[in-house]
Amino acid sequence: MIADNPGQVATYRKNPKVIGWFVGQVMKATKGKANPQMVQELLKRKLEG
C-alpha cells in the first residue's frame, strides 16, 4: 500500500491525518477483516520509520 502510493506518503508527511486514507485502503483490500487500530499502528511505524 505504501510503495504503491508515494504521493499519499508525501501528503502524510505534511498532514498525518491522511493515515485514515491508508487505513481505508487496507480495510478495502482485506474486505474489512483487518483490525483497523492495528493497521493504523503498523502504518504509522512504517511511514515514520
FENUR-V362861 format. One record per run of one state. SS is the DSSP state (A for helix, B for strand, O for the rest). FROM is the first residue (numbers start at 0). LEN is the number of residues. If there is no record, write none. Layout:
BEGIN
ss=[SS,SS]
from=[FROM,FROM]
len=[LEN,LEN]
END
This chain:
BEGIN
ss=[O,A,O,A,O,A,O]
from=[0,5,14,15,29,35,48]
len=[5,9,1,14,6,13,1]
END
